[in-house]
Amino acid sequence: MTLIDRVKNIMMTPKTEWPVIDREPGDAASLFKNYVAILAAIPAICGFIGSSIVGYSIPGTGTVRIGVGQGLALMIVSYLLTLAGVYVMALVIDALAATFGGRKHSESALKSASYSYTPIALAGFFLLLPPLGLLIPLITVAGLAYALYLLWTGLPVLMRAPADKALVYALAAVVCAAVIWLILSWILSGLFAFPG
């Protein structure tokens, strides 16, 4: 299956796509190389173009851009932190499995985290257009909400969590991941003195 087919299927028909994903091998190297690394590049590259080339329009000041060197460094670090974030999310999903009646299975946890990340990565396309202003956070929240939905529908299939516990399981994993992402964003903002 091609990357585009997988993205389309997980976004449009997740309930039928999760069983397909469950039957596939899920070694970390292959999953990261063929899926996560490619999708994680979307927000990193689009964020660089949007902040260093297009720029942010500030009333009374004009267009503000991040320097290319700082923008490239921010792009690389945010890309690496995204890869780390997906991996840590998989660790959280696996660690919480028994608590919610699921099975501990690191490959399935990594598949859950990786494919649930898809709408967040796709929302990264909008970072190309900083003039959208307040719409970008709204689009990001929509991506996060859909990622939660994907995780909710995927956990019963991949982690064998009971359907009645899957939503709470997904919420617990997302809360843990949100704390991790806040810490990563704080680190990123501190490193580059740019609001995350």
C-alpha positions in Angstrom: 0.0 0.0 0.0 1.3 3.4 -0.9 1.7 6.2 1.7 -1.0 8.2 0.0 -3.4 5.3 0.1 -2.7 4.7 3.8 -3.2 8.4 4.7 -6.5 8.5 2.7 -7.7 5.2 4.2 -6.9 6.1 7.8 -8.4 9.5 7.4 -11.6 8.5 5.5 -12.3 4.9 6.7 -10.4 4.3 9.9 -12.8 1.6 11.2 -12.0 -0.6 8.2 -8.3 0.4 8.0 -7.3 -0.5 11.5 -7.9 -4.2 11.0 -5.7 -4.0 7.8 -3.0 -2.3 9.9 -3.3 -4.9 12.6 -2.4 -7.7 10.2 0.7 -5.9 8.9 4.2 -6.2 10.4 4.9 -3.2 12.6 8.7 -3.0 13.2 9.8 0.4 14.3 12.4 1.0 11.7 10.0 0.3 8.8 7.2 2.3 10.3 9.3 5.3 11.0 11.1 5.2 7.7 8.1 4.7 5.5 5.4 6.7 7.4 6.2 8.7 10.5 9.4 10.3 9.1 7.6 11.4 6.0 4.6 12.8 7.7 6.6 14.5 10.4 8.4 16.4 7.7 5.1 18.2 6.7 4.7 20.5 9.7 8.5 20.9 10.0 9.0 22.1 6.4 5.8 24.0 6.2 6.5 25.7 9.5 10.0 26.7 8.2 8.5 28.2 5.0 5.7 29.9 6.8 7.9 31.5 9.5 11.1 32.2 7.6 9.9 32.9 4.1 6.3 34.0 4.2 6.4 35.6 7.6 3.8 36.8 10.1 1.9 40.0 9.6 1.7 42.1 12.7 -0.5 45.2 12.5 1.5 48.4 12.9 4.8 46.5 12.4 4.5 44.8 9.1 5.7 41.3 8.2 8.0 39.6 10.7 10.1 36.6 9.7 12.4 34.3 11.6 16.0 34.3 10.3 16.7 31.4 7.8 19.4 30.0 10.1 17.1 30.0 13.1 14.3 28.7 11.0 16.3 25.8 9.7 17.4 24.9 13.3 13.8 25.2 14.5 12.7 22.9 11.6 15.3 20.3 12.4 14.7 20.3 16.1 10.9 20.3 15.8 11.2 17.4 13.3 13.3 15.3 15.7 11.0 16.2 18.6 8.0 15.0 16.6 9.7 11.7 15.9 10.5 11.4 19.6 7.0 12.4 20.6 5.4 9.7 18.4 7.7 7.1 20.0 7.0 8.3 23.5 3.3 8.2 22.7 3.7 4.6 21.7 5.4 3.9 25.0 2.5 5.6 26.9 -0.1 3.6 24.9 1.8 0.3 25.7 2.3 1.2 29.4 -1.4 2.0 29.9 -2.7 -1.1 28.0 -3.2 -3.4 31.0 -4.8 -0.6 33.0 -7.6 -0.5 30.5 -8.0 -4.2 29.8 -5.8 -4.2 26.7 -2.7 -6.2 25.8 0.8 -4.9 26.1 2.3 -5.1 22.6 4.9 -2.6 21.6 4.5 -3.0 17.8 0.8 -2.4 18.0 1.3 0.6 20.3 3.7 2.1 17.8 1.2 1.5 15.0 -1.5 3.2 17.1 0.6 6.2 17.8 2.0 6.5 14.3 -1.3 6.3 12.4 -3.2 8.4 14.9 -0.6 11.2 14.3 -1.8 11.5 10.7 -4.3 14.3 11.1 -1.9 16.3 13.2 0.8 16.1 10.5 -1.7 17.0 7.7 -2.8 20.1 9.8 0.8 21.1 9.5 0.2 22.1 5.8 -1.5 25.2 7.1 1.7 26.4 8.7 2.6 27.5 5.2 0.1 30.3 5.6 0.9 32.4 8.7 -1.5 35.1 7.5 -4.3 32.7 8.5 -3.6 33.8 12.1 -6.1 32.4 14.5 -7.3 29.8 12.1 -4.1 27.8 12.5 -4.7 27.0 16.2 -8.3 26.0 15.3 -7.1 23.8 12.5 -4.5 22.2 14.9 -7.2 21.6 17.5 -9.3 19.9 14.8 -6.4 17.7 13.9 -5.9 16.8 17.5 -9.5 16.0 17.9 -9.5 13.7 14.9 -6.3 12.1 16.2 -8.1 11.3 19.4 -10.9 9.8 17.4 -8.5 7.7 15.4 -6.8 6.5 18.6 -10.2 5.7 20.1 -11.2 3.6 17.1 -7.8 1.9 16.8 -7.1 0.8 20.4 -9.8 -1.9 20.5 -8.3 -3.4 17.3 -4.6 -3.0 17.8 -4.3 -3.1 21.6 -7.3 -5.4 22.1 -8.8 -2.9 24.6 -12.5 -3.5 25.4 -14.6 -1.1 23.4 -16.3 0.3 26.5 -12.8 1.3 27.9 -11.3 2.5 24.6 -12.4 6.2 24.9 -11.0 6.5 28.5 -7.8 4.7 27.4 -7.4 7.1 24.4 -8.1 10.2 26.6 -5.6 9.0 29.2 -3.0 8.4 26.5 -3.7 11.8 25.0 -3.4 13.6 28.4 -0.1 11.9 29.0 1.0 12.8 25.5 -0.2 16.4 25.9 2.0 16.8 29.0 4.9 15.4 27.0 4.2 17.7 24.1 4.0 20.7 26.4 7.4 19.8 27.8 8.8 19.4 24.3 7.3 22.7 23.2 8.7 24.4 26.2 12.2 23.0 25.4 11.8 24.1 21.8 10.6 27.6 22.7 13.5 27.9 25.2 16.1 26.8 22.7 14.9 29.2 20.1 13.4 32.0 22.1 10.3 31.7 19.8 6.8 31.0 21.1 5.9 27.3 20.6 
